[in-house]
Amino acid sequence: MRLGRVDVKDGVPVRAYPFSRDPAEGSPRVIALDPRVRFGRPTDADRGVPTDSLFERYQAGDSLAELVEDYGLTTAEVEEAIRYEAIPPAPLFPFYGW
């Protein structure tokens, strides 16, 4: 299942689709990590819109409808980007106090 979320060309991984939901089985392939787009930072898979930009604007008070109109995305794509960015980062060390 996890290898199916990586696009491979000539035996080399070129694009990955991270999980944006828990459980991971329901995660669509809407967010992409592609080293050729924004140096591998998370973007919308089709349009290349940065997920962090969508999330910051949403947190600042912009509505989903405004983001959809401004970026030419679907509501589902904007919601998925916001959901992805809202996932708390994993700790660097599994033990506290290091």
C-alpha positions in Angstrom: 0.0 0.0 0.0 2.7 2.5 0.9 4.8 1.8 -2.3 1.7 2.6 -4.3 1.9 6.2 -3.1 5.3 6.7 -4.9 5.6 7.4 -8.6 8.7 5.8 -10.1 10.3 6.6 -13.4 13.2 4.6 -14.8 13.6 2.9 -11.4 13.9 6.2 -9.5 11.2 7.6 -7.2 10.1 11.0 -8.6 7.0 11.9 -6.6 5.5 10.8 -3.3 1.9 11.2 -2.0 2.0 11.5 1.8 -0.8 10.3 4.0 -3.2 13.0 5.2 -5.6 11.0 7.3 -5.6 8.6 10.1 -6.2 5.8 9.4 -4.0 6.1 6.3 -6.2 3.8 4.1 -8.6 6.7 3.4 -5.9 9.2 2.3 -6.4 10.4 -1.3 -3.5 11.3 -3.6 -4.1 15.0 -3.5 -0.9 16.2 -1.8 2.4 15.6 -3.5 6.1 15.8 -2.6 8.0 16.4 -5.8 11.6 17.6 -5.8 11.0 19.5 -9.0 8.2 21.6 -7.4 9.0 23.9 -4.5 12.1 21.8 -3.7 10.0 18.9 -2.5 7.7 20.8 -0.1 4.1 19.7 0.1 1.9 21.0 -2.7 -1.4 20.3 -4.4 -0.7 17.4 -6.8 -2.4 18.9 -9.8 -1.7 22.7 -9.5 1.4 22.9 -7.4 -0.2 25.2 -4.8 1.7 25.2 -1.5 -0.3 23.5 1.2 1.2 25.8 3.9 -0.1 28.9 2.1 -3.6 27.5 2.0 -3.4 26.5 5.7 -2.0 29.9 6.8 -4.7 31.8 4.9 -7.4 29.5 6.4 -6.0 30.1 9.9 -6.0 33.9 9.1 -9.8 33.8 8.5 -10.2 33.1 4.8 -13.1 30.8 4.0 -12.8 27.6 1.9 -14.8 29.3 -0.8 -12.3 32.2 -1.1 -9.4 29.8 -1.3 -11.1 27.7 -3.9 -11.8 30.8 -6.0 -8.3 32.3 -5.6 -6.4 29.2 -6.4 -8.7 27.4 -8.8 -8.9 24.2 -6.7 -11.8 22.1 -5.7 -13.2 22.3 -2.1 -12.0 18.7 -1.5 -8.4 19.7 -2.5 -8.4 22.7 -0.2 -9.8 20.7 2.7 -7.2 17.9 2.1 -4.4 20.5 2.2 -5.7 22.0 5.4 -6.1 18.5 6.9 -2.5 17.6 5.9 -1.0 20.8 7.4 -3.0 20.4 10.6 -1.3 17.0 11.4 1.1 17.6 14.3 4.7 17.0 13.4 6.3 13.8 14.7 8.8 14.3 17.5 12.5 14.0 16.6 13.1 11.7 19.6 10.6 9.3 21.0 11.9 10.0 24.5 11.4 13.3 26.4 14.4 15.0 28.0 17.0 14.2 25.4 
